[in-house]
Amino acid sequence: MRDDWTLPEPGTPDDRAVRFEEFVRARTASLWHAAYLLTGDRHHAEDLLQTALERTAVRWDQLDRPEAYVRKVLYTQAVSWWRRRQRRIPEVLVDATPEPSATSGEPEVRIVLAQALRRLTAKQRAVLVLRYYEDCTEEETARLLGVTPGTVKSQTRHALGRLRQLAPELASLLSDPDGVSTTGHDEKVVTR
């Protein structure tokens, strides 16, 4: 690690912003290269360096070795980004765009459904989207969300029950693919 840049003498007339801009101009190329090596992507490297410089600017007056601090932020932020990416649900590319559902042409139904979905918890929304929009099995949904299949079942049941309370006009949409509609309680109602 190189720390070639040093703070100007305290007696110099440079103010805080000027000293920071001078540092950025002098060290950006070297710091960007380190960020690029950490990310392997030009755009992610720019984002990473921008984040590190932003955090450095906030603490500028407290730093004795600003380049060392920027590099430490680069490394710790890169690790945080890696961890976040590992927790994300993997994206799957498909050859064709999925066919729209039978109700997708009805804007009123889509609006009501979107509003009702927003009022569910994030986990309930995720379970419903994976199960009914992405057409995943309970096991696939459990694997993607990092939970048990039993959790997927209970979250689905609770979410559908909550949707029925929030938007009773969606009752025809809320039956599961087997033709069985849950009422939000322990009973099931056959809809065929």
C-alpha positions as a Markdown table, in Angstrom:
| # | Residue | x | y | z |
|---|---|---|---|---|
| 1 | Met | 0.0 | 0.0 | 0.0 |
| 2 | Arg | 1.4 | 3.4 | -1.0 |
| 3 | Asp | 0.6 | 6.5 | 1.0 |
| 4 | Asp | 2.5 | 9.1 | -1.1 |
| 5 | Trp | 0.2 | 11.9 | -0.4 |
| 6 | Thr | 0.6 | 13.9 | 2.8 |
| 7 | Leu | -1.4 | 16.6 | 4.4 |
| 8 | Pro | -0.2 | 20.2 | 3.8 |
| 9 | Glu | 1.4 | 21.9 | 6.7 |
| 10 | Pro | -1.1 | 23.4 | 9.1 |
| 11 | Gly | 0.1 | 26.9 | 8.4 |
| 12 | Thr | -0.8 | 26.8 | 4.7 |
| 13 | Pro | -3.7 | 28.9 | 3.6 |
| 14 | Asp | -5.5 | 25.9 | 2.1 |
| 15 | Asp | -8.9 | 25.2 | 3.5 |
| 16 | Arg | -10.6 | 21.8 | 4.1 |
| 17 | Ala | -12.3 | 21.5 | 0.7 |
| 18 | Val | -9.2 | 22.6 | -1.3 |
| 19 | Arg | -7.0 | 20.0 | 0.5 |
| 20 | Phe | -9.6 | 17.3 | -0.1 |
| 21 | Glu | -9.9 | 18.2 | -3.8 |
| 22 | Glu | -6.1 | 18.2 | -4.2 |
| 23 | Phe | -6.0 | 14.7 | -2.6 |
| 24 | Val | -8.7 | 13.4 | -4.9 |
| 25 | Arg | -6.9 | 14.8 | -8.0 |
| 26 | Ala | -3.6 | 13.4 | -6.9 |
| 27 | Arg | -4.7 | 9.9 | -5.8 |
| 28 | Thr | -7.8 | 9.0 | -7.8 |
| 29 | Ala | -6.0 | 6.9 | -10.5 |
| 30 | Ser | -4.2 | 4.8 | -7.9 |
| 31 | Leu | -7.2 | 4.3 | -5.7 |
| 32 | Trp | -9.5 | 3.5 | -8.8 |
| 33 | His | -7.0 | 0.8 | -9.8 |
| 34 | Ala | -7.2 | -0.8 | -6.3 |
| 35 | Ala | -11.0 | -0.6 | -6.5 |
| 36 | Tyr | -11.0 | -2.2 | -10.0 |
| 37 | Leu | -8.8 | -5.0 | -8.7 |
| 38 | Leu | -11.3 | -5.6 | -5.9 |
| 39 | Thr | -14.4 | -5.6 | -8.0 |
| 40 | Gly | -13.3 | -6.7 | -11.5 |
| 41 | Asp | -15.7 | -4.3 | -13.1 |
| 42 | Arg | -15.1 | -0.7 | -14.2 |
| 43 | His | -18.5 | 0.6 | -13.1 |
| 44 | His | -18.5 | -1.2 | -9.7 |
| 45 | Ala | -15.0 | 0.2 | -9.1 |
| 46 | Glu | -16.2 | 3.7 | -9.8 |
| 47 | Asp | -19.1 | 3.2 | -7.4 |
| 48 | Leu | -16.8 | 1.7 | -4.7 |
| 49 | Leu | -14.3 | 4.5 | -5.0 |
| 50 | Gln | -17.0 | 7.1 | -4.9 |
| 51 | Thr | -18.4 | 5.6 | -1.7 |
| 52 | Ala | -14.9 | 5.5 | -0.1 |
| 53 | Leu | -14.2 | 9.1 | -1.0 |
| 54 | Glu | -17.6 | 10.2 | 0.3 |
| 55 | Arg | -16.9 | 8.6 | 3.7 |
| 56 | Thr | -13.4 | 10.1 | 3.7 |
| 57 | Ala | -14.7 | 13.6 | 3.0 |
| 58 | Val | -16.9 | 13.3 | 6.1 |
| 59 | Arg | -13.9 | 12.5 | 8.3 |
| 60 | Trp | -11.3 | 14.6 | 6.4 |
| 61 | Asp | -10.3 | 16.8 | 9.3 |
| 62 | Gln | -9.8 | 13.9 | 11.6 |
| 63 | Leu | -7.4 | 11.9 | 9.3 |
| 64 | Asp | -3.7 | 11.8 | 9.7 |
| 65 | Arg | -3.2 | 9.3 | 6.8 |
| 66 | Pro | -6.1 | 9.9 | 4.4 |
| 67 | Glu | -5.0 | 7.4 | 1.7 |
| 68 | Ala | -4.7 | 4.6 | 4.2 |
| 69 | Tyr | -8.2 | 5.4 | 5.4 |
| 70 | Val | -9.6 | 5.4 | 1.8 |
| 71 | Arg | -8.0 | 2.1 | 1.1 |
| 72 | Lys | -9.4 | 0.6 | 4.3 |
| 73 | Val | -12.9 | 1.8 | 3.3 |
| 74 | Leu | -12.4 | 0.3 | -0.2 |
| 75 | Tyr | -11.6 | -3.1 | 1.3 |
| 76 | Thr | -14.3 | -3.2 | 3.9 |
| 77 | Gln | -17.0 | -1.8 | 1.6 |
| 78 | Ala | -16.0 | -4.4 | -1.1 |
| 79 | Val | -16.4 | -7.2 | 1.4 |
| 80 | Ser | -19.8 | -5.8 | 2.4 |
| 81 | Trp | -20.9 | -5.7 | -1.2 |
| 82 | Trp | -19.8 | -9.3 | -1.7 |
| 83 | Arg | -21.8 | -10.4 | 1.3 |
| 84 | Arg | -24.8 | -8.6 | 0.1 |
| 85 | Arg | -24.6 | -10.3 | -3.3 |
| 86 | Gln | -24.3 | -13.7 | -1.8 |
| 87 | Arg | -27.6 | -13.1 | 0.1 |
| 88 | Arg | -29.4 | -12.0 | -3.1 |
| 89 | Ile | -31.7 | -14.4 | -4.9 |
| 90 | Pro | -30.0 | -15.4 | -8.1 |
| 91 | Glu | -31.4 | -14.0 | -11.3 |
| 92 | Val | -32.3 | -16.4 | -14.0 |
| 93 | Leu | -32.3 | -15.4 | -17.7 |
| 94 | Val | -35.0 | -17.0 | -19.9 |
| 95 | Asp | -35.2 | -17.2 | -23.6 |
| 96 | Ala | -38.7 | -15.8 | -23.9 |
| 97 | Thr | -40.8 | -13.3 | -22.0 |
| 98 | Pro | -43.4 | -15.0 | -20.0 |
| 99 | Glu | -47.0 | -14.9 | -21.2 |
| 100 | Pro | -49.1 | -12.3 | -19.4 |
| 101 | Ser | -51.7 | -13.7 | -17.1 |
| 102 | Ala | -55.4 | -13.6 | -18.0 |
| 103 | Thr | -55.9 | -10.6 | -15.7 |
| 104 | Ser | -53.0 | -8.6 | -16.9 |
| 105 | Gly | -55.2 | -6.8 | -19.3 |
| 106 | Glu | -57.4 | -5.5 | -16.6 |
| 107 | Pro | -55.7 | -2.4 | -15.2 |
| 108 | Glu | -58.1 | -2.0 | -12.3 |
| 109 | Val | -57.3 | -5.5 | -11.0 |
| 110 | Arg | -53.5 | -4.9 | -11.4 |
| 111 | Ile | -53.8 | -1.7 | -9.4 |
| 112 | Val | -55.8 | -3.3 | -6.6 |
| 113 | Leu | -53.4 | -6.2 | -6.5 |
| 114 | Ala | -50.3 | -4.0 | -6.4 |
| 115 | Gln | -51.8 | -1.9 | -3.6 |
| 116 | Ala | -52.7 | -5.0 | -1.6 |
| 117 | Leu | -49.3 | -6.6 | -2.1 |
| 118 | Arg | -47.6 | -3.4 | -0.8 |
| 119 | Arg | -49.4 | -3.8 | 2.5 |
| 120 | Leu | -48.0 | -7.3 | 3.1 |
| 121 | Thr | -44.7 | -8.0 | 4.8 |
| 122 | Ala | -41.6 | -8.3 | 2.6 |
| 123 | Lys | -41.4 | -12.0 | 3.3 |
| 124 | Gln | -45.1 | -12.6 | 2.5 |
| 125 | Arg | -44.7 | -10.6 | -0.8 |
| 126 | Ala | -41.6 | -12.6 | -1.7 |
| 127 | Val | -43.3 | -15.9 | -1.1 |
| 128 | Leu | -46.4 | -14.9 | -3.2 |
| 129 | Val | -44.3 | -13.6 | -6.0 |
| 130 | Leu | -42.1 | -16.7 | -6.1 |
| 131 | Arg | -45.0 | -19.1 | -5.8 |
| 132 | Tyr | -47.6 | -17.5 | -8.0 |
| 133 | Tyr | -45.8 | -15.1 | -10.3 |
| 134 | Glu | -42.5 | -17.0 | -10.8 |
| 135 | Asp | -44.4 | -20.3 | -10.5 |
| 136 | Cys | -41.8 | -21.9 | -8.2 |
| 137 | Thr | -42.6 | -25.0 | -6.1 |
| 138 | Glu | -42.6 | -24.8 | -2.3 |
| 139 | Glu | -39.2 | -26.4 | -2.2 |
| 140 | Glu | -37.7 | -24.0 | -4.8 |
| 141 | Thr | -39.2 | -21.0 | -2.9 |
| 142 | Ala | -37.8 | -22.3 | 0.4 |
| 143 | Arg | -34.3 | -22.8 | -1.2 |
| 144 | Leu | -34.4 | -19.3 | -2.8 |
| 145 | Leu | -35.5 | -17.6 | 0.4 |
| 146 | Gly | -33.3 | -19.7 | 2.7 |
| 147 | Val | -36.2 | -21.0 | 4.8 |
| 148 | Thr | -38.0 | -24.3 | 5.3 |
| 149 | Pro | -40.9 | -25.5 | 3.1 |
| 150 | Gly | -43.1 | -25.3 | 6.2 |
| 151 | Thr | -42.3 | -21.6 | 6.5 |
| 152 | Val | -43.2 | -21.1 | 2.8 |
| 153 | Lys | -46.5 | -22.9 | 3.4 |
| 154 | Ser | -47.4 | -20.9 | 6.5 |
| 155 | Gln | -46.3 | -17.6 | 4.9 |
| 156 | Thr | -48.3 | -18.3 | 1.8 |
| 157 | Arg | -51.4 | -19.1 | 3.9 |
| 158 | His | -51.1 | -16.0 | 6.0 |
| 159 | Ala | -50.4 | -13.8 | 2.9 |
| 160 | Leu | -53.4 | -15.1 | 1.0 |
| 161 | Gly | -55.6 | -14.6 | 4.0 |
| 162 | Arg | -54.3 | -11.0 | 4.4 |
| 163 | Leu | -54.9 | -10.3 | 0.8 |
| 164 | Arg | -58.5 | -11.5 | 1.1 |
| 165 | Gln | -58.9 | -9.0 | 4.0 |
| 166 | Leu | -57.3 | -6.2 | 2.1 |
| 167 | Ala | -58.9 | -6.7 | -1.3 |
| 168 | Pro | -62.0 | -9.0 | -1.2 |
| 169 | Glu | -62.6 | -8.1 | -4.9 |
| 170 | Leu | -59.5 | -10.3 | -5.8 |
| 171 | Ala | -61.1 | -13.5 | -4.5 |
| 172 | Ser | -61.1 | -15.1 | -8.0 |
| 173 | Leu | -57.3 | -14.6 | -8.2 |
| 174 | Leu | -56.5 | -15.9 | -4.8 |
| 175 | Ser | -57.2 | -19.6 | -5.4 |
| 176 | Asp | -54.1 | -21.8 | -5.5 |
| 177 | Pro | -53.2 | -23.7 | -8.7 |
| 178 | Asp | -54.8 | -26.9 | -7.3 |
| 179 | Gly | -58.2 | -25.2 | -7.2 |
| 180 | Val | -58.1 | -24.9 | -3.5 |
| 181 | Ser | -58.5 | -21.5 | -1.9 |
| 182 | Thr | -57.5 | -20.9 | 1.7 |
| 183 | Thr | -59.6 | -18.6 | 3.8 |
| 184 | Gly | -56.8 | -17.4 | 6.0 |
| 185 | His | -57.9 | -19.8 | 8.7 |
| 186 | Asp | -57.2 | -23.5 | 9.0 |
| 187 | Glu | -60.0 | -24.5 | 6.7 |
| 188 | Lys | -59.8 | -24.9 | 2.9 |
| 189 | Val | -62.6 | -24.2 | 0.4 |
| 190 | Val | -62.7 | -26.0 | -2.9 |
| 191 | Thr | -63.2 | -23.4 | -5.7 |
| 192 | Arg | -63.7 | -25.8 | -8.7 |
